[in-house]
Amino acid sequence: MILPFFLLLVDSVSNLITIFTTYYLFLMKKIYFIILLSVFTLGTKASVSGTVNGDGSGSIKITRFYPNPASSFINFEFKNISEPCSIQIYNFLGKKVYTQVITGNKITIPLDNLYRGLYIYQLKDAFGNTEESGKFQIVR
């Protein structure tokens, strides 16, 4: 009489451990995603100004970028480009997927070789300092 009850108890404990482990892994994936999302999105804005050479003599700024969400291309328009700077695009995992030197007031970046998802852009001055960053989405 005790043996079947013990087997039932062991089976129930085993099921509880399986359920707990599954739920724990589910929660850990959610927590990891939230942390990853917050790391990539903290402090990013669509328009933030900065200095080109550190002494405040020039200010570069992305006045607008469009369309967002994008499908095949994205345009960036700039203000106060006095020295060569660059724009870099990173995928959501942090891998740099595109770099272009900016010399004019507008550039168009083709998105044909990029997958759908969220991307981070960084506007860097001639010294490699990040002057502005933000995010955009690619949809197909």
N, CA, C and O atoms as CSV, one atom per row, in Angstrom:
chain,resi,resn,atom,element,x,y,z
A,1,MET,N,N,0.803,-1.188,0.000
A,1,MET,CA,C,0.000,0.000,0.000
A,1,MET,C,C,0.856,1.266,0.000
A,1,MET,O,O,0.491,2.262,-0.624
A,2,ILE,N,N,1.963,1.231,0.680
A,2,ILE,CA,C,2.843,2.392,0.751
A,2,ILE,C,C,3.600,2.567,-0.557
A,2,ILE,O,O,3.850,3.701,-0.966
A,3,LEU,N,N,3.968,1.494,-1.216
A,3,LEU,CA,C,4.747,1.575,-2.452
A,3,LEU,C,C,4.011,2.323,-3.562
A,3,LEU,O,O,4.630,3.196,-4.170
A,4,PRO,N,N,2.730,2.052,-3.877
A,4,PRO,CA,C,2.057,2.834,-4.918
A,4,PRO,C,C,1.960,4.322,-4.562
A,4,PRO,O,O,2.110,5.181,-5.431
A,5,PHE,N,N,1.713,4.622,-3.296
A,5,PHE,CA,C,1.655,6.026,-2.883
A,5,PHE,C,C,3.009,6.708,-3.077
A,5,PHE,O,O,3.079,7.852,-3.526
A,6,PHE,N,N,4.092,5.986,-2.731
A,6,PHE,CA,C,5.432,6.518,-2.901
A,6,PHE,C,C,5.742,6.763,-4.379
A,6,PHE,O,O,6.315,7.794,-4.730
A,7,LEU,N,N,5.360,5.806,-5.257
A,7,LEU,CA,C,5.574,5.973,-6.694
A,7,LEU,C,C,4.765,7.148,-7.229
A,7,LEU,O,O,5.250,7.894,-8.080
A,8,LEU,N,N,3.558,7.320,-6.748
A,8,LEU,CA,C,2.739,8.451,-7.156
A,8,LEU,C,C,3.370,9.764,-6.694
A,8,LEU,O,O,3.370,10.753,-7.427
A,9,LEU,N,N,3.899,9.764,-5.489
A,9,LEU,CA,C,4.557,10.947,-4.957
A,9,LEU,C,C,5.815,11.281,-5.745
A,9,LEU,O,O,6.064,12.450,-6.041
A,10,VAL,N,N,6.616,10.265,-6.091
A,10,VAL,CA,C,7.838,10.479,-6.868
A,10,VAL,C,C,7.486,10.999,-8.248
A,10,VAL,O,O,8.158,11.895,-8.760
A,11,ASP,N,N,6.433,10.446,-8.866
A,11,ASP,CA,C,5.995,10.902,-10.180
A,11,ASP,C,C,5.526,12.352,-10.110
A,11,ASP,O,O,5.823,13.133,-11.013
A,12,SER,N,N,4.803,12.728,-9.060
A,12,SER,CA,C,4.343,14.104,-8.901
A,12,SER,C,C,5.504,15.063,-8.695
A,12,SER,O,O,5.514,16.157,-9.259
A,13,VAL,N,N,6.482,14.661,-7.891
A,13,VAL,CA,C,7.659,15.498,-7.672
A,13,VAL,C,C,8.430,15.668,-8.969
A,13,VAL,O,O,8.910,16.759,-9.278
A,14,SER,N,N,8.546,14.585,-9.728
A,14,SER,CA,C,9.235,14.653,-11.020
A,14,SER,C,C,8.522,15.617,-11.962
A,14,SER,O,O,9.169,16.407,-12.649
A,15,ASN,N,N,7.206,15.557,-11.997
A,15,ASN,CA,C,6.438,16.479,-12.837
A,15,ASN,C,C,6.610,17.916,-12.366
A,15,ASN,O,O,6.742,18.823,-13.188
A,16,LEU,N,N,6.610,18.132,-11.061
A,16,LEU,CA,C,6.805,19.478,-10.527
A,16,LEU,C,C,8.179,20.023,-10.889
A,16,LEU,O,O,8.315,21.196,-11.240
A,17,ILE,N,N,9.196,19.172,-10.805
A,17,ILE,CA,C,10.544,19.607,-11.174
A,17,ILE,C,C,10.598,19.961,-12.654
A,17,ILE,O,O,11.214,20.962,-13.021
A,18,THR,N,N,9.971,19.169,-13.503
A,18,THR,CA,C,9.946,19.447,-14.937
A,18,THR,C,C,9.219,20.759,-15.213
A,18,THR,O,O,9.691,21.575,-16.006
A,19,ILE,N,N,8.085,20.966,-14.570
A,19,ILE,CA,C,7.325,22.202,-14.764
A,19,ILE,C,C,8.128,23.395,-14.260
A,19,ILE,O,O,8.195,24.422,-14.935
A,20,PHE,N,N,8.737,23.275,-13.086
A,20,PHE,CA,C,9.532,24.363,-12.530
A,20,PHE,C,C,10.709,24.704,-13.444
A,20,PHE,O,O,10.982,25.877,-13.698
A,21,THR,N,N,11.403,23.681,-13.935
A,21,THR,CA,C,12.550,23.909,-14.812
A,21,THR,C,C,12.119,24.598,-16.093
A,21,THR,O,O,12.781,25.532,-16.545
A,22,THR,N,N,11.017,24.153,-16.684
A,22,THR,CA,C,10.518,24.763,-17.911
A,22,THR,C,C,10.131,26.225,-17.660
A,22,THR,O,O,10.472,27.099,-18.457
A,23,TYR,N,N,9.432,26.491,-16.576
A,23,TYR,CA,C,9.024,27.844,-16.253
A,23,TYR,C,C,10.248,28.725,-15.956
A,23,TYR,O,O,10.301,29.881,-16.378
A,24,TYR,N,N,11.218,28.178,-15.237
A,24,TYR,CA,C,12.445,28.916,-14.926
A,24,TYR,C,C,13.176,29.303,-16.207
A,24,TYR,O,O,13.602,30.450,-16.343
A,25,LEU,N,N,13.332,28.372,-17.150
A,25,LEU,CA,C,14.000,28.681,-18.412
A,25,LEU,C,C,13.215,29.727,-19.198
A,25,LEU,O,O,13.808,30.613,-19.813
A,26,PHE,N,N,11.887,29.631,-19.183
A,26,PHE,CA,C,11.054,30.607,-19.856
A,26,PHE,C,C,11.272,32.004,-19.265
A,26,PHE,O,O,11.429,32.977,-20.002
A,27,LEU,N,N,11.280,32.094,-17.941
A,27,LEU,CA,C,11.506,33.387,-17.292
A,27,LEU,C,C,12.900,33.923,-17.571
A,27,LEU,O,O,13.061,35.123,-17.795
A,28,MET,N,N,13.898,33.074,-17.563
A,28,MET,CA,C,15.265,33.522,-17.811
A,28,MET,C,C,15.402,34.065,-19.234
A,28,MET,O,O,16.099,35.057,-19.447
A,29,LYS,N,N,14.752,33.432,-20.205
A,29,LYS,CA,C,14.789,33.941,-21.576
A,29,LYS,C,C,14.129,35.315,-21.646
A,29,LYS,O,O,14.629,36.208,-22.330
A,30,LYS,N,N,13.013,35.491,-20.946
A,30,LYS,CA,C,12.334,36.792,-20.937
A,30,LYS,C,C,13.208,37.856,-20.289
A,30,LYS,O,O,13.324,38.967,-20.806
A,31,ILE,N,N,13.826,37.518,-19.151
A,31,ILE,CA,C,14.681,38.476,-18.450
A,31,ILE,C,C,15.873,38.837,-19.321
A,31,ILE,O,O,16.237,40.010,-19.399
A,32,TYR,N,N,16.492,37.859,-19.980
A,32,TYR,CA,C,17.627,38.119,-20.861
A,32,TYR,C,C,17.210,39.039,-22.005
A,32,TYR,O,O,17.941,39.969,-22.345
A,33,PHE,N,N,16.046,38.792,-22.602
A,33,PHE,CA,C,15.564,39.628,-23.698
A,33,PHE,C,C,15.315,41.050,-23.224
A,33,PHE,O,O,15.657,42.000,-23.927
A,34,ILE,N,N,14.728,41.214,-22.047
A,34,ILE,CA,C,14.461,42.552,-21.517
A,34,ILE,C,C,15.770,43.282,-21.261
A,34,ILE,O,O,15.890,44.466,-21.573
A,35,ILE,N,N,16.750,42.591,-20.697
A,35,ILE,CA,C,18.053,43.217,-20.452
A,35,ILE,C,C,18.700,43.603,-21.770
A,35,ILE,O,O,19.212,44.715,-21.905
A,36,LEU,N,N,18.686,42.700,-22.745
A,36,LEU,CA,C,19.270,42.976,-24.048
A,36,LEU,C,C,18.562,44.150,-24.717
A,36,LEU,O,O,19.217,45.018,-25.293
A,37,LEU,N,N,17.257,44.184,-24.647
A,37,LEU,CA,C,16.494,45.273,-25.235
A,37,LEU,C,C,16.815,46.602,-24.560
A,37,LEU,O,O,16.954,47.624,-25.233
A,38,SER,N,N,16.934,46.593,-23.240
A,38,SER,CA,C,17.224,47.841,-22.542
A,38,SER,C,C,18.636,48.331,-22.825
A,38,SER,O,O,18.866,49.539,-22.882
A,39,VAL,N,N,19.579,47.425,-23.002
A,39,VAL,CA,C,20.952,47.831,-23.315
A,39,VAL,C,C,21.001,48.525,-24.669
A,39,VAL,O,O,21.709,49.519,-24.828
A,40,PHE,N,N,20.264,48.020,-25.634
A,40,PHE,CA,C,20.307,48.592,-26.972
A,40,PHE,C,C,19.467,49.852,-27.111
A,40,PHE,O,O,19.718,50.659,-28.006
A,41,THR,N,N,18.477,50.039,-26.250
A,41,THR,CA,C,17.598,51.183,-26.447
A,41,THR,C,C,17.782,52.289,-25.426
A,41,THR,O,O,17.199,53.361,-25.587
A,42,LEU,N,N,18.566,52.074,-24.387
A,42,LEU,CA,C,18.769,53.144,-23.407
A,42,LEU,C,C,19.479,54.320,-24.045
A,42,LEU,O,O,20.532,54.155,-24.661
A,43,GLY,N,N,18.925,55.472,-23.905
A,43,GLY,CA,C,19.580,56.686,-24.366
A,43,GLY,C,C,19.560,56.905,-25.864
A,43,GLY,O,O,20.213,57.831,-26.343
A,44,THR,N,N,18.843,56.099,-26.623
A,44,THR,CA,C,18.801,56.331,-28.066
A,44,THR,C,C,17.602,57.197,-28.386
A,44,THR,O,O,16.493,56.944,-27.917
A,45,LYS,N,N,17.833,58.212,-29.184
A,45,LYS,CA,C,16.776,59.116,-29.605
A,45,LYS,C,C,16.905,59.337,-31.102
A,45,LYS,O,O,17.959,59.091,-31.690
A,46,ALA,N,N,15.844,59.794,-31.700
A,46,ALA,CA,C,15.860,59.999,-33.137
A,46,ALA,C,C,16.670,61.220,-33.530
A,46,ALA,O,O,17.136,61.302,-34.667
A,47,SER,N,N,16.849,62.162,-32.634
A,47,SER,CA,C,17.568,63.376,-32.979
A,47,SER,C,C,18.269,63.945,-31.759
A,47,SER,O,O,17.631,64.503,-30.866
A,48,VAL,N,N,19.584,63.800,-31.729
A,48,VAL,CA,C,20.391,64.328,-30.640
A,48,VAL,C,C,21.568,65.033,-31.269
A,48,VAL,O,O,22.173,64.500,-32.199
A,49,SER,N,N,21.911,66.215,-30.793
A,49,SER,CA,C,23.021,66.935,-31.391
A,49,SER,C,C,24.296,66.675,-30.618
A,49,SER,O,O,24.257,66.308,-29.443
A,50,GLY,N,N,25.443,66.867,-31.287
A,50,GLY,CA,C,26.737,66.679,-30.663
A,50,GLY,C,C,27.747,67.579,-31.339
A,50,GLY,O,O,27.395,68.333,-32.246
A,51,THR,N,N,28.991,67.514,-30.915
A,51,THR,CA,C,30.021,68.354,-31.500
A,51,THR,C,C,30.907,67.549,-32.419
A,51,THR,O,O,31.120,66.356,-32.202
A,52,VAL,N,N,31.423,68.197,-33.445
A,52,VAL,CA,C,32.276,67.513,-34.403
A,52,VAL,C,C,33.685,67.361,-33.874
A,52,VAL,O,O,34.242,66.265,-33.928
A,53,ASN,N,N,34.277,68.423,-33.366
A,53,ASN,CA,C,35.681,68.350,-32.997
A,53,ASN,C,C,35.927,68.575,-31.514
A,53,ASN,O,O,37.073,68.805,-31.127
A,54,GLY,N,N,34.923,68.522,-30.682
A,54,GLY,CA,C,35.101,68.564,-29.255
A,54,GLY,C,C,35.213,69.965,-28.669
A,54,GLY,O,O,35.073,70.114,-27.455
A,55,ASP,N,N,35.455,70.980,-29.455
A,55,ASP,CA,C,35.575,72.329,-28.906
A,55,ASP,C,C,34.304,73.147,-29.081
A,55,ASP,O,O,34.277,74.336,-28.765
A,56,GLY,N,N,33.254,72.512,-29.584
A,56,GLY,CA,C,31.969,73.177,-29.708
A,56,GLY,C,C,31.836,74.039,-30.949
A,56,GLY,O,O,30.846,74.759,-31.085
A,57,SER,N,N,32.811,73.991,-31.869
A,57,SER,CA,C,32.743,74.867,-33.033
A,57,SER,C,C,31.758,74.383,-34.079
A,57,SER,O,O,31.244,75.191,-34.854
A,58,GLY,N,N,31.485,73.105,-34.124
A,58,GLY,CA,C,30.551,72.590,-35.113
A,58,GLY,C,C,29.629,71.579,-34.484
A,58,GLY,O,O,30.029,70.851,-33.576
A,59,SER,N,N,28.425,71.524,-34.945
A,59,SER,CA,C,27.451,70.605,-34.395
A,59,SER,C,C,26.837,69.823,-35.544
A,59,SER,O,O,26.280,70.410,-36.472
A,60,ILE,N,N,26.936,68.495,-35.484
A,60,ILE,CA,C,26.312,67.676,-36.514
A,60,ILE,C,C,25.035,67.079,-35.942
A,60,ILE,O,O,24.953,66.740,-34.762
A,61,LYS,N,N,24.062,66.965,-36.799
A,61,LYS,CA,C,22.770,66.501,-36.342
A,61,LYS,C,C,22.039,65.813,-37.486
A,61,LYS,O,O,22.077,66.265,-38.630
A,62,ILE,N,N,21.380,64.725,-37.158
A,62,ILE,CA,C,20.472,64.096,-38.116
A,62,ILE,C,C,19.145,64.810,-37.964
A,62,ILE,O,O,18.491,64.718,-36.925
A,63,THR,N,N,18.752,65.525,-39.008
A,63,THR,CA,C,17.494,66.262,-38.912
A,63,THR,C,C,16.297,65.333,-39.069
A,63,THR,O,O,15.263,65.532,-38.430
A,64,ARG,N,N,16.437,64.313,-39.923
A,64,ARG,CA,C,15.382,63.301,-40.031
A,64,ARG,C,C,15.898,62.100,-40.791
A,64,ARG,O,O,16.842,62.197,-41.575
A,65,PHE,N,N,15.265,60.968,-40.546
A,65,PHE,CA,C,15.517,59.773,-41.341
A,65,PHE,C,C,14.164,59.150,-41.651
A,65,PHE,O,O,13.254,59.160,-40.822
A,66,TYR,N,N,14.050,58.616,-42.840
A,66,TYR,CA,C,12.766,58.114,-43.330
A,66,TYR,C,C,12.997,57.121,-44.452
A,66,TYR,O,O,14.058,57.178,-45.073
A,67,PRO,N,N,12.095,56.233,-44.750
A,67,PRO,CA,C,10.907,55.882,-43.980
A,67,PRO,C,C,11.282,54.995,-42.785
A,67,PRO,O,O,12.295,54.296,-42.814
A,68,ASN,N,N,10.491,55.032,-41.784
A,68,ASN,CA,C,10.692,54.156,-40.627
A,68,ASN,C,C,9.325,53.655,-40.190
A,68,ASN,O,O,8.541,54.433,-39.644
A,69,PRO,N,N,9.016,52.398,-40.408
A,69,PRO,CA,C,9.878,51.296,-40.845
A,69,PRO,C,C,10.205,51.366,-42.329
A,69,PRO,O,O,9.432,51.877,-43.140
A,70,ALA,N,N,11.373,50.836,-42.653
A,70,ALA,CA,C,11.872,50.851,-44.030
A,70,ALA,C,C,11.781,49.450,-44.622
A,70,ALA,O,O,11.664,48.458,-43.903
A,71,SER,N,N,11.839,49.394,-45.964
A,71,SER,CA,C,11.819,48.080,-46.609
A,71,SER,C,C,13.017,47.876,-47.534
A,71,SER,O,O,13.698,46.857,-47.429
A,72,SER,N,N,13.287,48.807,-48.426
A,72,SER,CA,C,14.388,48.602,-49.369
A,72,SER,C,C,15.481,49.660,-49.260
A,72,SER,O,O,16.594,49.442,-49.738
A,73,PHE,N,N,15.185,50.807,-48.640
A,73,PHE,CA,C,16.184,51.861,-48.461
A,73,PHE,C,C,15.763,52.730,-47.278
A,73,PHE,O,O,14.609,52.712,-46.849
A,74,ILE,N,N,16.731,53.495,-46.761
A,74,ILE,CA,C,16.441,54.480,-45.731
A,74,ILE,C,C,17.263,55.725,-46.024
A,74,ILE,O,O,18.439,55.632,-46.375
A,75,ASN,N,N,16.643,56.889,-45.880
A,75,ASN,CA,C,17.305,58.168,-46.123
A,75,ASN,C,C,17.647,58.833,-44.799
A,75,ASN,O,O,16.863,58.795,-43.851
A,76,PHE,N,N,18.820,59.439,-44.746
A,76,PHE,CA,C,19.237,60.241,-43.604
A,76,PHE,C,C,19.555,61.642,-44.104
A,76,PHE,O,O,20.277,61.803,-45.088
A,77,GLU,N,N,19.023,62.648,-43.435
A,77,GLU,CA,C,19.329,64.039,-43.766
A,77,GLU,C,C,20.070,64.657,-42.587
A,77,GLU,O,O,19.695,64.453,-41.432
A,78,PHE,N,N,21.132,65.419,-42.889
A,78,PHE,CA,C,22.016,65.964,-41.867
A,78,PHE,C,C,22.040,67.476,-41.915
A,78,PHE,O,O,21.665,68.094,-42.911
A,79,LYS,N,N,22.491,68.059,-40.809
A,79,LYS,CA,C,22.667,69.496,-40.720
A,79,LYS,C,C,24.052,69.757,-40.121
A,79,LYS,O,O,24.479,69.056,-39.204
A,80,ASN,N,N,24.744,70.764,-40.641
A,80,ASN,CA,C,26.049,71.201,-40.129
A,80,ASN,C,C,27.141,70.146,-40.284
A,80,ASN,O,O,27.858,69.850,-39.329
A,81,ILE,N,N,27.268,69.581,-41.477
A,81,ILE,CA,C,28.363,68.654,-41.752
A,81,ILE,C,C,29.537,69.485,-42.258
A,81,ILE,O,O,29.544,69.917,-43.411
A,82,SER,N,N,30.527,69.708,-41.400
A,82,SER,CA,C,31.685,70.506,-41.808
A,82,SER,C,C,32.924,69.641,-42.025
A,82,SER,O,O,33.789,69.996,-42.825
A,83,GLU,N,N,33.020,68.512,-41.324
A,83,GLU,CA,C,34.127,67.577,-41.493
A,83,GLU,C,C,33.548,66.225,-41.866
A,83,GLU,O,O,32.391,65.935,-41.559
A,84,PRO,N,N,34.341,65.402,-42.522
A,84,PRO,CA,C,33.830,64.067,-42.841
A,84,PRO,C,C,33.471,63.299,-41.561
A,84,PRO,O,O,34.241,63.267,-40.601
A,85,CYS,N,N,32.327,62.705,-41.573
A,85,CYS,CA,C,31.917,61.836,-40.477
A,85,CYS,C,C,31.328,60.584,-41.105
A,85,CYS,O,O,31.240,60.485,-42.329
A,86,SER,N,N,30.930,59.643,-40.293
A,86,SER,CA,C,30.422,58.389,-40.845
A,86,SER,C,C,29.175,57.966,-40.093
A,86,SER,O,O,28.934,58.365,-38.953
A,87,ILE,N,N,28.403,57.155,-40.768
A,87,ILE,CA,C,27.240,56.536,-40.135
A,87,ILE,C,C,27.482,55.032,-40.160
A,87,ILE,O,O,27.889,54.470,-41.177
A,88,GLN,N,N,27.228,54.404,-39.044
A,88,GLN,CA,C,27.402,52.961,-38.922
A,88,GLN,C,C,26.085,52.355,-38.492
A,88,GLN,O,O,25.368,52.916,-37.664
A,89,ILE,N,N,25.773,51.200,-39.065
A,89,ILE,CA,C,24.533,50.508,-38.742
A,89,ILE,C,C,24.886,49.161,-38.134
A,89,ILE,O,O,25.724,48.425,-38.655
A,90,TYR,N,N,24.230,48.854,-37.022
A,90,TYR,CA,C,24.444,47.609,-36.297
A,90,TYR,C,C,23.138,46.839,-36.241
A,90,TYR,O,O,22.067,47.431,-36.111
A,91,ASN,N,N,23.226,45.496,-36.339
A,91,ASN,CA,C,22.023,44.701,-36.160
A,91,ASN,C,C,21.715,44.614,-34.668
A,91,ASN,O,O,22.453,45.160,-33.848
A,92,PHE,N,N,20.639,43.937,-34.317
A,92,PHE,CA,C,20.199,43.915,-32.930
A,92,PHE,C,C,21.146,43.134,-32.031
A,92,PHE,O,O,21.100,43.275,-30.809
A,93,LEU,N,N,22.000,42.315,-32.625
A,93,LEU,CA,C,22.988,41.578,-31.837
A,93,LEU,C,C,24.265,42.371,-31.617
A,93,LEU,O,O,25.160,41.917,-30.904
A,94,GLY,N,N,24.362,43.556,-32.224
A,94,GLY,CA,C,25.529,44.402,-32.029
A,94,GLY,C,C,26.591,44.265,-33.100
A,94,GLY,O,O,27.667,44.849,-32.974
A,95,LYS,N,N,26.319,43.510,-34.149
A,95,LYS,CA,C,27.289,43.331,-35.234
A,95,LYS,C,C,27.151,44.486,-36.229
A,95,LYS,O,O,26.049,44.818,-36.665
A,96,LYS,N,N,28.292,45.092,-36.579
A,96,LYS,CA,C,28.267,46.175,-37.554
A,96,LYS,C,C,27.980,45.583,-38.930
A,96,LYS,O,O,28.687,44.686,-39.388
A,97,VAL,N,N,26.936,46.092,-39.586
A,97,VAL,CA,C,26.535,45.548,-40.884
A,97,VAL,C,C,26.703,46.550,-42.022
A,97,VAL,O,O,26.601,46.178,-43.191
A,98,TYR,N,N,26.961,47.831,-41.691
A,98,TYR,CA,C,27.088,48.827,-42.758
A,98,TYR,C,C,27.832,50.052,-42.210
A,98,TYR,O,O,27.619,50.469,-41.071
A,99,THR,N,N,28.706,50.615,-43.046
A,99,THR,CA,C,29.411,51.858,-42.719
A,99,THR,C,C,29.482,52.704,-43.974
A,99,THR,O,O,29.738,52.187,-45.062
A,100,GLN,N,N,29.257,54.004,-43.830
A,100,GLN,CA,C,29.380,54.912,-44.961
A,100,GLN,C,C,29.902,56.255,-44.462
A,100,GLN,O,O,29.451,56.772,-43.440
A,101,VAL,N,N,30.862,56.809,-45.205
A,101,VAL,CA,C,31.374,58.143,-44.906
A,101,VAL,C,C,30.384,59.166,-45.447
A,101,VAL,O,O,29.876,59.020,-46.558
A,102,ILE,N,N,30.115,60.194,-44.663
A,102,ILE,CA,C,29.139,61.220,-45.031
A,102,ILE,C,C,29.888,62.492,-45.392
A,102,ILE,O,O,30.683,63.006,-44.605
A,103,THR,N,N,29.625,62.988,-46.589
A,103,THR,CA,C,30.226,64.255,-47.000
A,103,THR,C,C,29.172,65.282,-47.389
A,103,THR,O,O,29.463,66.477,-47.440
A,104,GLY,N,N,27.952,64.833,-47.662
A,104,GLY,CA,C,26.880,65.741,-48.065
A,104,GLY,C,C,25.827,65.859,-46.989
A,104,GLY,O,O,26.011,65.400,-45.862
A,105,ASN,N,N,24.720,66.480,-47.352
A,105,ASN,CA,C,23.637,66.688,-46.392
A,105,ASN,C,C,22.583,65.590,-46.411
A,105,ASN,O,O,21.691,65.581,-45.563
A,106,LYS,N,N,22.669,64.654,-47.372
A,106,LYS,CA,C,21.683,63.583,-47.463
A,106,LYS,C,C,22.347,62.332,-48.013
A,106,LYS,O,O,23.158,62.406,-48.935
A,107,ILE,N,N,22.001,61.184,-47.446
A,107,ILE,CA,C,22.455,59.902,-47.994
A,107,ILE,C,C,21.276,58.948,-48.033
A,107,ILE,O,O,20.338,59.056,-47.243
A,108,THR,N,N,21.345,58.015,-48.968
A,108,THR,CA,C,20.365,56.937,-49.067
A,108,THR,C,C,21.123,55.625,-48.909
A,108,THR,O,O,22.083,55.361,-49.633
A,109,ILE,N,N,20.690,54.821,-47.973
A,109,ILE,CA,C,21.350,53.548,-47.701
A,109,ILE,C,C,20.456,52.424,-48.201
A,109,ILE,O,O,19.302,52.321,-47.786
A,110,PRO,N,N,20.982,51.569,-49.102
A,110,PRO,CA,C,20.190,50.423,-49.554
A,110,PRO,C,C,20.127,49.354,-48.466
A,110,PRO,O,O,21.115,49.105,-47.776
A,111,LEU,N,N,18.983,48.734,-48.320
A,111,LEU,CA,C,18.781,47.732,-47.281
A,111,LEU,C,C,18.555,46.336,-47.844
A,111,LEU,O,O,18.066,45.450,-47.144
A,112,ASP,N,N,18.914,46.142,-49.115
A,112,ASP,CA,C,18.646,44.868,-49.775
A,112,ASP,C,C,19.375,43.699,-49.121
A,112,ASP,O,O,18.848,42.586,-49.107
A,113,ASN,N,N,20.566,43.918,-48.582
A,113,ASN,CA,C,21.364,42.832,-48.013
A,113,ASN,C,C,21.111,42.628,-46.527
A,113,ASN,O,O,21.785,41.811,-45.898
A,114,LEU,N,N,20.157,43.351,-45.953
A,114,LEU,CA,C,19.873,43.229,-44.527
A,114,LEU,C,C,18.541,42.517,-44.311
A,114,LEU,O,O,17.607,42.658,-45.101
A,115,TYR,N,N,18.474,41.751,-43.224
A,115,TYR,CA,C,17.251,41.040,-42.874
A,115,TYR,C,C,16.287,41.973,-42.151
A,115,TYR,O,O,16.670,43.048,-41.689
A,116,ARG,N,N,15.036,41.545,-42.061
A,116,ARG,CA,C,14.070,42.363,-41.337
A,116,ARG,C,C,14.403,42.328,-39.849
A,116,ARG,O,O,14.974,41.359,-39.349
A,117,GLY,N,N,14.036,43.400,-39.152
A,117,GLY,CA,C,14.285,43.483,-37.722
A,117,GLY,C,C,14.681,44.894,-37.316
A,117,GLY,O,O,14.583,45.835,-38.103
A,118,LEU,N,N,15.127,45.023,-36.082
A,118,LEU,CA,C,15.550,46.308,-35.539
A,118,LEU,C,C,17.041,46.525,-35.787
A,118,LEU,O,O,17.844,45.598,-35.681
A,119,TYR,N,N,17.388,47.757,-36.116
A,119,TYR,CA,C,18.782,48.126,-36.353
A,119,TYR,C,C,19.090,49.421,-35.605
A,119,TYR,O,O,18.219,50.270,-35.413
A,120,ILE,N,N,20.331,49.549,-35.195
A,120,ILE,CA,C,20.816,50.726,-34.483
A,120,ILE,C,C,21.739,51.498,-35.428
A,120,ILE,O,O,22.599,50.901,-36.075
A,121,TYR,N,N,21.567,52.811,-35.512
A,121,TYR,CA,C,22.522,53.620,-36.279
A,121,TYR,C,C,23.315,54.484,-35.319
A,121,TYR,O,O,22.813,54.905,-34.277
A,122,GLN,N,N,24.564,54.744,-35.688
A,122,GLN,CA,C,25.415,55.645,-34.916
A,122,GLN,C,C,26.083,56.616,-35.869
A,122,GLN,O,O,26.685,56.211,-36.864
A,123,LEU,N,N,25.975,57.888,-35.563
A,123,LEU,CA,C,26.651,58.934,-36.313
A,123,LEU,C,C,27.952,59.235,-35.576
A,123,LEU,O,O,27.934,59.626,-34.409
A,124,LYS,N,N,29.079,59.051,-36.262
A,124,LYS,CA,C,30.390,59.230,-35.626
A,124,LYS,C,C,31.119,60.394,-36.274
A,124,LYS,O,O,31.043,60.581,-37.489
A,125,ASP,N,N,31.822,61.174,-35.470
A,125,ASP,CA,C,32.592,62.301,-35.986
A,125,ASP,C,C,33.920,61.812,-36.558
A,125,ASP,O,O,34.175,60.609,-36.612
A,126,ALA,N,N,34.760,62.749,-36.983
A,126,ALA,CA,C,36.033,62.403,-37.624
A,126,ALA,C,C,36.979,61.664,-36.681
A,126,ALA,O,O,37.886,60.968,-37.138
A,127,PHE,N,N,36.779,61.807,-35.368
A,127,PHE,CA,C,37.643,61.145,-34.391
A,127,PHE,C,C,37.085,59.812,-33.913
A,127,PHE,O,O,37.704,59.140,-33.088
A,128,GLY,N,N,35.928,59.426,-34.420
A,128,GLY,CA,C,35.318,58.158,-34.034
A,128,GLY,C,C,34.410,58.241,-32.829
A,128,GLY,O,O,33.945,57.212,-32.337
A,129,ASN,N,N,34.145,59.442,-32.342
A,129,ASN,CA,C,33.238,59.610,-31.207
A,129,ASN,C,C,31.784,59.552,-31.688
A,129,ASN,O,O,31.441,60.140,-32.714
A,130,THR,N,N,30.952,58.853,-30.956
A,130,THR,CA,C,29.537,58.756,-31.307
A,130,THR,C,C,28.844,60.072,-30.961
A,130,THR,O,O,28.818,60.490,-29.804
A,131,GLU,N,N,28.291,60.706,-31.972
A,131,GLU,CA,C,27.612,61.986,-31.793
A,131,GLU,C,C,26.104,61.820,-31.648
A,131,GLU,O,O,25.443,62.615,-30.981
A,132,GLU,N,N,25.574,60.790,-32.273
A,132,GLU,CA,C,24.132,60.573,-32.235
A,132,GLU,C,C,23.862,59.113,-32.517
A,132,GLU,O,O,24.606,58.473,-33.260
A,133,SER,N,N,22.805,58.583,-31.929
A,133,SER,CA,C,22.417,57.210,-32.211
A,133,SER,C,C,20.906,57.102,-32.152
A,133,SER,O,O,20.226,57.957,-31.584
A,134,GLY,N,N,20.405,56.065,-32.734
A,134,GLY,CA,C,18.975,55.832,-32.756
A,134,GLY,C,C,18.685,54.471,-33.344
A,134,GLY,O,O,19.600,53.680,-33.573
A,135,LYS,N,N,17.439,54.197,-33.584
A,135,LYS,CA,C,17.065,52.883,-34.118
A,135,LYS,C,C,16.025,53.042,-35.209
A,135,LYS,O,O,15.289,54.026,-35.270
A,136,PHE,N,N,15.993,52.039,-36.064
A,136,PHE,CA,C,14.964,51.972,-37.097
A,136,PHE,C,C,14.642,50.513,-37.345
A,136,PHE,O,O,15.367,49.621,-36.903
A,137,GLN,N,N,13.567,50.280,-38.042
A,137,GLN,CA,C,13.103,48.921,-38.290
A,137,GLN,C,C,13.034,48.643,-39.775
A,137,GLN,O,O,12.656,49.506,-40.568
A,138,ILE,N,N,13.407,47.418,-40.146
A,138,ILE,CA,C,13.264,46.948,-41.524
A,138,ILE,C,C,12.144,45.930,-41.552
A,138,ILE,O,O,12.145,44.967,-40.786
A,139,VAL,N,N,11.183,46.151,-42.445
A,139,VAL,CA,C,10.075,45.222,-42.639
A,139,VAL,C,C,10.075,44.777,-44.084
A,139,VAL,O,O,10.454,45.545,-44.969
A,140,ARG,N,N,9.671,43.589,-44.328
A,140,ARG,CA,C,9.602,43.057,-45.701
A,140,ARG,C,C,8.223,42.540,-45.982
A,140,ARG,O,O,7.958,42.051,-47.080
